[in-house]
Amino acid sequence: MTNHRKALVLAAAVLVAGCGDGAQPTSPSESPALVPGNRPGATGVTITDLGILPNRLNNKSSLAFSLNSATPVQVVGQSTVNCCNAHGFLWTQADGMSDLGTLLASGDGSSFAYGVSDNGTIVGASDGPGSSLFGSGFVRPSGGAMTALSLLASGVGGGAQDISTNSLYIVGTNVVPVTGGAANTVAPHAVIWDGVSWETIDSIGPGHALAVSNARIVVGGTEGADADRRAMVWTESGGSWTALPLATLPSEAWDINPAGNRIAGQRQDVGGLLAVVWVKADETWTRTDLASLGGTVSQALGVSNAGWVVGMSQTARGTSRAALWKPNPDGGYDLPEDLGSFTKGGTSRAFAINENRQVAGGSKVKGTEHGALWTLSLE
């Protein structure tokens, strides 16, 4: 299964884990390649299995993409519901995992919950409704119903990828036909929701918006072949957007903290993929490369206001761990800590961290992945 709360290409269909008949859901998503692995957890870390939504599959799975800083915490993600589809979920300690359904009146199809704000508003992507060929973005107020976010005038599909922790801003991607292109050729564009409609922000060309800060700073990347993708940050002033590439080499910006001064991402390095953090000072973004757990692939996928970074990192043996990078007093970052997995020999990956040092992601349980919540010591 290729799924990630920060989908790169909304026009791509994915095979949900557990589809025994080879059918595909129509809700689109594409993730970076993540290599599984495991290791005993770091000191002062507890891990909670979020479970799965009820279904009769032999290969059941779930994955947590985001969480808020509410007390108690709310976690969102997706879980398989039948052979061919997954539904977005909301997890709380009191109620466990709740099915968010889809935008289709029948409840069929797939949905993906990618972001949740501190007041419990959830955003994501879902099959339907109407004329959206590649799905639609949705917003779900706390305790309310899932509502579709309309598309750009020329849009044929889209999805919401993130909501700011203060609930003011939603970003995502809309898929539009390519002018002068071959039949059925489409391109994704980075967009931000103004409360009524989507606004395109990628003035330099096709792109995808993956995260937004409380100060309306947006991060993501340009669209194209892997070698052509560049991590981007967009800022708005006077009604117009300014695009700033964060790297000259192939790269991606996955997350920005609520304060808008740290960005988590990755860049292509000689022989592999390297987790990085960009830190803003005096209106300049400075990159810091993060050490790995010994392998050639690592990704920084989430970052908090305190500068704590989570993601995944390969070991020297090529297996991946959910990883934590802590900032140090010298302005750099310490060596990564392995957050561990549910079982010895299991696998794990981390996607988001909140201000209470809780982490959302997933870990293998008997061969299938379950959504995971790590709670880190405040020491």
Wavefront OBJ file of the C-alpha trace (Angstrom):
o trace
v 0.000 0.000 0.000
v 1.259 3.447 -0.794
v -0.453 6.001 1.375
v 0.714 9.051 3.189
v -1.123 11.955 4.812
v 0.817 14.293 2.471
v -0.088 12.899 -0.933
v 2.051 13.982 -3.860
v -0.180 13.064 -6.786
v -3.921 13.149 -6.175
v -4.591 11.583 -9.561
v -2.891 8.298 -8.631
v -4.992 5.399 -7.339
v -3.574 3.211 -4.588
v -3.948 -0.410 -3.617
v -5.171 -0.659 -0.048
v -3.368 -3.261 2.042
v -5.519 -6.337 2.363
v -7.108 -6.218 -1.119
v -7.126 -9.877 -1.881
v -8.835 -9.475 -5.250
v -6.431 -6.875 -6.602
v -9.143 -4.174 -6.879
v -8.180 -0.571 -6.226
v -9.900 2.194 -4.328
v -10.624 5.335 -6.278
v -9.434 7.690 -3.547
v -6.001 8.791 -4.765
v -2.706 9.056 -2.932
v 0.991 8.537 -3.399
v 3.649 8.290 -0.735
v 7.408 8.345 -0.573
v 9.045 4.938 -0.561
v 9.434 3.885 3.075
v 11.522 0.875 4.002
v 10.271 -1.069 7.065
v 12.416 -1.919 10.080
v 12.442 -2.083 13.889
v 14.421 -1.739 17.086
v 13.699 -1.626 20.834
v 12.368 1.803 21.767
v 14.279 4.691 23.262
v 14.285 5.307 27.012
v 11.192 7.090 28.297
v 8.998 6.178 25.311
v 5.651 4.387 25.449
v 3.772 3.180 22.371
v 0.016 2.627 22.017
v -1.611 0.409 19.376
v -4.533 2.393 17.914
v -6.106 -0.744 16.459
v -8.135 -1.027 13.248
v -11.684 -0.339 12.086
v -13.972 -3.421 12.153
v -13.577 -5.637 9.096
v -13.213 -9.307 8.174
v -9.981 -9.061 6.248
v -7.085 -11.352 7.017
v -4.653 -8.548 6.199
v -6.047 -5.675 8.267
v -4.141 -2.428 8.591
v -4.254 1.172 9.786
v -1.900 4.142 9.830
v -1.934 7.409 11.796
v -1.001 10.526 9.813
v -1.563 13.423 12.207
v -2.495 14.433 15.756
v -3.301 17.616 17.632
v -2.127 19.129 20.902
v -5.502 18.845 22.593
v -5.831 17.178 25.983
v -6.759 14.389 25.546
v -5.067 14.062 22.164
v -6.960 13.339 18.923
v -5.268 11.221 16.239
v -6.378 10.820 12.611
v -5.425 8.501 9.795
v -6.869 5.656 7.751
v -7.817 2.033 8.259
v -8.940 -0.753 5.920
v -12.676 -1.464 5.940
v -13.021 -4.070 3.178
v -11.019 -5.740 0.436
v -10.646 -2.603 -1.638
v -11.109 0.485 0.504
v -9.878 2.382 3.528
v -11.730 4.967 5.618
v -10.396 7.909 7.521
v -10.533 7.506 11.291
v -10.489 9.586 14.455
v -8.913 8.012 17.541
v -9.256 9.175 21.147
v -8.302 7.409 24.357
v -11.917 7.440 25.516
v -13.626 6.232 22.334
v -10.913 4.399 20.462
v -11.056 4.427 16.654
v -14.149 5.929 14.981
v -14.975 5.570 11.269
v -15.281 8.943 9.506
v -16.963 7.427 6.444
v -16.728 9.014 2.994
v -18.352 11.813 0.999
v -20.438 9.288 -0.935
v -24.016 9.064 0.310
v -23.728 5.278 0.258
v -20.644 5.371 2.454
v -18.765 3.353 -0.172
v -15.328 4.217 -1.483
v -12.285 5.421 0.404
v -11.295 8.395 2.512
v -8.047 9.549 4.101
v -7.842 11.821 7.162
v -4.591 13.779 6.803
v -4.789 16.620 9.324
v -6.498 17.671 12.555
v -6.438 21.073 14.268
v -6.349 21.732 17.982
v -10.132 22.304 18.038
v -10.740 18.925 16.413
v -11.429 19.998 12.814
v -10.339 17.215 10.449
v -9.354 17.514 6.781
v -8.483 14.996 4.117
v -9.541 13.466 0.804
v -12.435 11.222 -0.150
v -14.147 9.600 -3.112
v -16.870 11.761 -4.677
v -19.086 13.565 -4.780
v -20.456 14.745 -8.124
v -18.087 15.441 -10.984
v -14.776 15.044 -9.122
v -12.974 12.388 -11.134
v -10.096 12.035 -8.703
v -11.789 12.594 -5.363
v -12.475 15.710 -3.318
v -11.048 17.404 -0.293
v -13.181 17.411 2.830
v -13.457 19.229 6.135
v -15.152 17.821 9.224
v -15.757 20.140 12.204
v -15.390 18.540 15.630
v -18.406 16.311 16.172
v -19.879 17.393 12.819
v -20.345 15.877 9.375
v -17.820 15.506 6.560
v -18.344 18.245 3.945
v -16.791 18.454 0.492
v -14.501 21.360 -0.371
v -15.352 22.635 -3.841
v -12.739 22.391 -6.601
v -10.989 25.052 -8.648
v -13.104 26.182 -11.603
v -11.151 23.865 -13.908
v -10.456 21.197 -11.306
v -11.340 17.548 -11.788
v -10.278 16.360 -8.355
v -8.408 17.300 -5.243
v -7.737 16.819 -1.585
v -6.941 18.673 1.610
v -3.523 17.798 3.011
v -3.243 19.847 6.195
v -4.998 22.290 8.491
v -3.200 24.787 10.709
v -3.353 24.053 14.424
v -5.376 27.275 14.921
v -7.938 26.008 12.349
v -7.649 29.122 10.157
v -5.975 27.656 7.067
v -6.366 24.526 4.943
v -3.952 23.567 2.162
v -3.920 20.826 -0.407
v -3.824 19.973 -4.087
v -6.290 20.301 -6.960
v -5.871 18.368 -10.190
v -6.567 20.332 -13.379
v -6.376 19.443 -17.093
v -3.137 20.425 -18.798
v -3.778 23.166 -21.379
v -2.739 21.904 -24.788
v -1.844 18.517 -23.352
v -2.915 15.094 -24.520
v -6.397 13.861 -23.679
v -6.921 13.157 -19.984
v -3.581 14.763 -19.079
v -3.791 16.466 -15.698
v -1.447 18.274 -13.330
v -1.665 18.921 -9.579
v -1.512 22.480 -8.234
v -0.831 23.714 -4.719
v -3.894 25.441 -3.266
v -5.067 27.116 -0.070
v -8.682 27.355 1.127
v -9.944 30.869 1.803
v -13.147 29.746 3.516
v -15.189 29.795 0.315
v -13.002 28.343 -2.440
v -9.506 27.143 -3.271
v -6.842 29.657 -4.332
v -3.864 28.556 -6.448
v -0.503 29.490 -4.900
v 2.073 27.727 -7.117
v 2.606 30.556 -9.578
v 5.907 29.076 -10.787
v 4.227 25.931 -12.090
v 2.556 22.688 -10.992
v 3.081 21.825 -7.342
v 1.613 20.395 -4.166
v 0.947 22.065 -0.811
v 1.561 19.690 2.078
v 1.508 21.732 5.292
v 0.626 25.192 6.618
v 1.643 27.156 9.708
v -0.529 29.339 11.928
v 1.047 32.331 10.154
v -0.176 31.196 6.688
v 3.223 29.969 5.507
v 2.832 26.979 3.189
v 5.338 24.245 2.334
v 5.402 21.464 -0.217
v 7.126 21.051 -3.531
v 7.146 21.433 -7.272
v 5.660 18.683 -9.403
v 7.465 16.530 -11.944
v 9.868 13.631 -12.149
v 11.740 12.809 -8.931
v 14.893 14.485 -10.226
v 12.971 17.699 -10.934
v 11.142 18.085 -7.617
v 12.209 20.880 -5.299
v 11.156 21.664 -1.735
v 9.222 24.941 -1.671
v 7.953 27.482 0.836
v 5.226 29.951 -0.153
v 4.426 33.208 1.632
v 1.614 35.667 0.942
v 1.706 39.446 0.986
v -0.756 41.929 -0.445
v -2.829 39.201 -2.012
v -0.015 37.589 -4.000
v 2.128 34.555 -3.261
v 5.908 34.365 -3.389
v 7.608 31.017 -4.016
v 11.027 30.238 -2.580
v 12.903 27.027 -3.458
v 14.583 25.590 -0.361
v 17.117 23.464 -2.234
v 18.749 23.182 -5.644
v 18.916 19.390 -5.518
v 15.880 17.042 -5.634
v 14.069 17.621 -2.355
v 10.727 17.780 -0.529
v 9.287 19.829 2.329
v 6.861 17.680 4.311
v 5.907 19.767 7.327
v 6.182 23.204 8.936
v 5.728 23.826 12.648
v 2.831 26.004 13.897
v 5.177 28.939 14.569
v 6.316 28.878 10.945
v 10.061 28.860 11.627
v 11.102 25.223 11.062
v 10.472 22.973 8.090
v 10.985 19.194 8.026
v 11.884 17.477 4.786
v 14.426 15.598 2.762
v 16.973 16.092 -0.011
v 18.747 13.821 -2.403
v 22.264 13.046 -1.195
v 25.108 11.158 -2.797
v 24.013 7.548 -2.549
v 20.714 8.123 -0.808
v 17.936 10.265 0.649
v 18.747 12.497 3.623
v 16.441 13.941 6.305
v 16.851 17.703 6.705
v 15.479 20.657 8.682
v 15.302 24.240 7.470
v 15.385 26.875 10.238
v 14.266 30.459 9.668
v 16.277 33.359 11.106
v 16.244 36.965 9.871
v 13.972 35.975 6.963
v 16.533 33.413 5.747
v 16.048 29.654 5.713
v 19.168 27.677 6.682
v 19.368 23.928 6.109
v 20.650 21.415 8.656
v 21.312 17.844 7.505
v 20.233 15.176 10.008
v 22.198 12.040 10.793
v 20.669 8.644 10.036
v 20.505 5.419 12.013
v 23.188 4.039 9.734
v 21.388 3.589 6.431
v 21.208 5.568 3.204
v 17.526 6.638 3.416
v 15.989 8.947 5.994
v 13.090 11.423 5.969
v 12.054 14.203 8.349
v 8.246 14.175 8.213
v 7.052 16.188 11.216
v 8.359 19.067 13.382
v 7.151 20.798 16.552
v 7.560 24.378 17.770
v 10.297 23.160 20.106
v 12.185 21.915 17.060
v 11.731 18.204 17.757
v 11.678 16.293 14.467
v 10.225 12.860 13.682
v 10.298 10.659 10.617
v 11.953 7.480 9.520
v 15.516 6.306 9.065
v 17.099 3.180 7.707
v 19.632 1.236 9.662
v 22.852 -0.089 8.164
v 20.952 -3.289 7.362
v 18.402 -1.378 5.309
v 15.468 -1.637 7.704
v 13.597 1.473 8.830
v 12.755 2.877 12.256
v 10.513 5.606 13.502
v 13.136 8.213 14.350
v 13.357 11.269 16.605
v 15.866 14.104 16.206
v 16.260 16.597 19.078
v 17.803 20.060 18.704
v 20.891 20.753 20.806
v 22.140 23.966 22.483
v 24.699 24.475 19.712
v 21.941 25.082 17.174
v 22.303 21.701 15.509
v 20.671 18.329 16.079
v 21.678 15.303 18.135
v 21.993 11.844 16.648
v 18.605 10.229 15.956
v 16.817 8.133 18.565
v 14.903 5.013 17.573
v 11.307 5.245 18.850
v 10.825 1.497 18.647
v 8.007 -0.742 17.450
v 5.168 -2.874 18.820
v 7.071 -6.139 18.675
v 10.668 -7.237 18.572
v 11.553 -7.550 14.931
v 8.630 -5.293 13.990
v 8.695 -2.152 11.862
v 7.755 1.469 12.457
v 7.583 4.975 10.952
v 6.539 8.344 12.375
v 4.675 11.111 10.555
v 3.779 13.860 13.045
v 4.667 15.254 16.487
v 2.607 17.634 18.643
v 3.553 20.184 21.296
v 3.009 17.582 24.056
v 5.722 15.357 22.547
v 3.293 12.758 21.276
v 4.003 11.154 17.915
v 1.669 9.599 15.322
v 2.648 6.906 12.844
v 2.511 3.168 12.416
v 4.196 -0.111 13.312
v 3.878 -3.682 12.103
v 1.841 -6.189 14.139
v 2.041 -9.778 12.903
v 2.871 -8.658 9.399
v 0.368 -5.809 9.058
v 0.665 -2.184 10.094
v -1.362 -0.604 12.900
v -1.642 3.074 13.710
v 0.673 3.989 16.575
v 0.855 6.745 19.186
v 4.197 7.289 20.898
v 4.345 9.312 24.104
v 7.791 10.727 24.809
v 9.226 11.572 28.195
v 9.342 15.280 29.018
v 12.774 14.827 30.615
l 1 2 3 4 5 6 7 8 9 10 11 12 13 14 15 16 17 18 19 20 21 22 23 24 25 26 27 28 29 30 31 32 33 34 35 36 37 38 39 40 41 42 43 44 45 46 47 48 49 50 51 52 53 54 55 56 57 58 59 60 61 62 63 64 65 66 67 68 69 70 71 72 73 74 75 76 77 78 79 80 81 82 83 84 85 86 87 88 89 90 91 92 93 94 95 96 97 98 99 100 101 102 103 104 105 106 107 108 109 110 111 112 113 114 115 116 117 118 119 120 121 122 123 124 125 126 127 128 129 130 131 132 133 134 135 136 137 138 139 140 141 142 143 144 145 146 147 148 149 150 151 152 153 154 155 156 157 158 159 160 161 162 163 164 165 166 167 168 169 170 171 172 173 174 175 176 177 178 179 180 181 182 183 184 185 186 187 188 189 190 191 192 193 194 195 196 197 198 199 200 201 202 203 204 205 206 207 208 209 210 211 212 213 214 215 216 217 218 219 220 221 222 223 224 225 226 227 228 229 230 231 232 233 234 235 236 237 238 239 240 241 242 243 244 245 246 247 248 249 250 251 252 253 254 255 256 257 258 259 260 261 262 263 264 265 266 267 268 269 270 271 272 273 274 275 276 277 278 279 280 281 282 283 284 285 286 287 288 289 290 291 292 293 294 295 296 297 298 299 300 301 302 303 304 305 306 307 308 309 310 311 312 313 314 315 316 317 318 319 320 321 322 323 324 325 326 327 328 329 330 331 332 333 334 335 336 337 338 339 340 341 342 343 344 345 346 347 348 349 350 351 352 353 354 355 356 357 358 359 360 361 362 363 364 365 366 367 368 369 370 371 372 373 374 375 376 377 378 379
